[in-house]
Amino acid sequence: MVERVVERGKEPEPEELMYDISYRRREAWVKKMREAPVILRSRDRKWEQNRQGLVKFYINEVVSEALGIPNWHAFIHQIKRHSGKHKHKGGVIIYVLEGIGYTVVNGVRWDWTAGDLLILPVNPDGNEHQHFNSDPTKPAFWAAFAWHPFYQAVGMYVQQKEASPDWKGSVLPEKTHVA
């Protein structure tokens, strides 16, 4: 007669519950937000000449989580003569830091000066817009703020129409780009 030997194997690890995984991720996120920097120094940010003009990004989708303010977009734009022209659905707040100028939104001119707040309205058909400096002796500066969950909810796109006169890069993209 054959004798059976039963070896007891290792007990399987209990399956981790989705609740526990989510809870642990939230705890890690809160810790990360508590440790995030509070001040972003201008000297630590670089100016970038792009199709829209000379821009200094402080917060964008690449770095926002590490900064403790996920889903925000904030940048400064220097307007020498005029910016590039592009179109998107809006939902952007622009605070004029220095200078005088105007913004054309869907063919309507809106004059601004330092201290003014521009609100690029939400428009399902999109807002084609471009910014102009009215003082040829010095540039204007403004800061823009946008919240990415809003962009995602409205199906945000950015369609470049015209490049800044200072842009020396490649030709304009032919496709619409998702923000």
C-alpha positions as CSV (number, residue, x, y, z in Angstrom):
1,M,0.0,0.0,0.0
2,V,1.2,3.5,-0.9
3,E,1.3,6.0,1.9
4,R,0.3,9.5,1.0
5,V,2.4,12.4,2.3
6,V,0.7,15.7,2.4
7,E,3.0,18.6,2.7
8,R,1.5,21.8,3.9
9,G,2.4,24.6,1.6
10,K,2.7,28.3,2.5
11,E,-0.6,29.9,3.1
12,P,-1.4,32.5,0.4
13,E,-1.1,36.1,1.5
14,P,-4.4,37.7,2.1
15,E,-5.5,39.7,-0.9
16,E,-5.1,43.5,-0.3
17,L,-8.4,45.3,-0.5
18,M,-9.0,48.2,-2.8
19,Y,-10.0,50.3,0.2
20,D,-6.6,49.7,1.8
21,I,-4.7,50.5,-1.4
22,S,-6.7,53.7,-1.8
23,Y,-6.3,54.6,1.8
24,R,-2.5,54.1,1.7
25,R,-2.2,56.2,-1.5
26,R,-4.2,59.0,0.1
27,E,-2.0,59.0,3.1
28,A,1.1,59.2,0.9
29,W,-0.4,62.0,-1.1
30,V,-1.2,64.0,2.0
31,K,2.4,63.5,3.2
32,K,3.7,64.7,-0.1
33,M,1.5,67.8,-0.1
34,R,2.6,68.7,3.5
35,E,6.3,68.5,2.4
36,A,5.8,70.5,-0.9
37,P,7.5,73.8,-1.3
38,V,5.5,76.9,-0.3
39,I,7.6,79.5,-2.3
40,L,8.5,79.1,-6.0
41,R,11.4,81.5,-6.7
42,S,11.4,83.3,-10.0
43,R,15.2,82.8,-10.2
44,D,14.6,79.0,-10.2
45,R,12.3,79.2,-13.2
46,K,13.5,79.7,-16.8
47,W,12.1,81.8,-19.5
48,E,11.0,79.9,-22.6
49,Q,10.5,81.4,-26.0
50,N,7.6,79.4,-27.5
51,R,4.9,80.0,-30.2
52,Q,2.9,82.2,-27.8
53,G,5.8,84.4,-26.7
54,L,8.3,84.6,-23.9
55,V,6.9,82.5,-21.0
56,K,8.1,81.5,-17.6
57,F,6.2,78.4,-16.3
58,Y,5.8,78.1,-12.5
59,I,3.2,75.3,-12.3
60,N,2.1,73.0,-15.1
61,E,0.9,69.4,-15.5
62,V,4.5,68.1,-15.3
63,V,5.4,69.6,-11.9
64,S,2.1,70.5,-10.1
65,E,1.8,67.3,-8.0
66,A,5.4,67.8,-6.6
67,L,4.5,71.4,-5.7
68,G,1.5,70.5,-3.5
69,I,-1.1,72.1,-5.8
70,P,-2.1,69.4,-8.2
71,N,-4.0,70.2,-11.4
72,W,-3.0,73.9,-11.7
73,H,-1.3,75.7,-14.4
74,A,0.4,79.1,-13.7
75,F,2.8,81.1,-15.8
76,I,4.1,84.6,-16.6
77,H,4.0,85.9,-20.1
78,Q,6.0,88.8,-21.4
79,I,4.4,90.7,-24.3
80,K,6.9,92.7,-26.4
81,R,4.8,93.5,-29.5
82,H,2.1,90.8,-29.4
83,S,1.7,87.2,-28.5
84,G,0.9,84.3,-30.8
85,K,-2.7,83.7,-31.5
86,H,-4.5,80.5,-30.5
87,K,-7.9,79.2,-29.7
88,H,-9.3,77.1,-26.8
89,K,-12.4,76.9,-24.8
90,G,-11.4,79.5,-22.1
91,G,-11.6,79.2,-18.4
92,V,-8.3,81.1,-17.8
93,I,-7.7,84.0,-15.4
94,I,-5.0,86.5,-16.4
95,Y,-3.6,89.2,-14.0
96,V,-1.7,92.1,-15.6
97,L,1.5,92.7,-13.6
98,E,3.1,95.5,-15.6
99,G,2.3,97.5,-18.7
100,I,-0.6,98.5,-20.9
101,G,-2.1,96.7,-23.8
102,Y,-5.2,94.9,-25.1
103,T,-6.4,91.4,-25.8
104,V,-8.6,90.5,-28.8
105,V,-11.0,87.7,-28.0
106,N,-13.2,86.5,-30.9
107,G,-12.7,89.8,-32.7
108,V,-13.5,92.0,-29.7
109,R,-10.8,94.3,-28.3
110,W,-10.4,94.5,-24.5
111,D,-8.0,97.1,-23.2
112,W,-6.0,96.4,-20.0
113,T,-3.4,98.0,-17.7
114,A,-1.3,96.8,-14.7
115,G,-3.6,95.6,-11.9
116,D,-6.4,94.5,-14.2
117,L,-7.8,91.0,-14.3
118,L,-8.8,89.4,-17.6
119,I,-11.2,86.5,-17.5
120,L,-11.1,84.4,-20.7
121,P,-14.7,83.2,-20.6
122,V,-15.8,79.6,-21.1
123,N,-17.1,79.3,-24.6
124,P,-18.1,75.9,-26.1
125,D,-17.2,77.1,-29.5
126,G,-13.7,78.3,-28.3
127,N,-12.1,81.6,-27.8
128,E,-9.6,82.8,-30.5
129,H,-7.4,85.3,-28.7
130,Q,-4.2,87.3,-29.0
131,H,-2.5,89.8,-26.6
132,F,-0.9,93.1,-27.7
133,N,1.4,95.5,-25.9
134,S,0.5,99.2,-26.4
135,D,3.9,100.6,-25.2
136,P,6.7,100.0,-27.7
137,T,9.3,101.2,-25.2
138,K,8.8,98.4,-22.6
139,P,7.2,95.0,-22.4
140,A,4.0,94.1,-20.6
141,F,3.8,91.2,-18.2
142,W,0.9,89.2,-17.0
143,A,0.3,86.0,-15.0
144,A,-2.1,83.3,-16.1
145,F,-3.9,80.7,-13.9
146,A,-5.9,77.7,-15.1
147,W,-7.3,74.6,-13.4
148,H,-6.8,71.3,-15.3
149,P,-9.8,69.4,-14.1
150,F,-11.9,72.0,-15.7
151,Y,-10.0,71.6,-19.0
152,Q,-10.6,67.9,-18.9
153,A,-14.3,68.3,-18.2
154,V,-14.9,70.6,-21.2
155,G,-12.7,68.7,-23.6
156,M,-10.0,71.3,-23.8
157,Y,-8.0,71.7,-26.9
158,V,-5.5,74.3,-28.0
159,Q,-5.3,75.2,-31.7
160,Q,-2.4,77.5,-32.6
161,K,-3.4,80.0,-35.3
162,E,-0.4,82.3,-35.5
163,A,3.1,82.3,-33.8
164,S,4.6,85.1,-31.8
165,P,6.9,87.4,-34.0
166,D,9.8,86.3,-31.7
167,W,9.3,82.6,-32.4
168,K,12.2,81.2,-34.4
169,G,11.3,77.5,-34.1
170,S,9.6,75.1,-36.4
171,V,6.5,75.9,-38.4
172,L,3.1,75.9,-36.7
173,P,1.6,72.5,-35.9
174,E,-1.2,71.5,-38.3
175,K,-3.1,69.4,-35.7
176,T,-5.1,70.6,-32.7
177,H,-3.3,69.8,-29.5
178,V,-5.0,68.6,-26.3
179,A,-4.0,70.6,-23.3
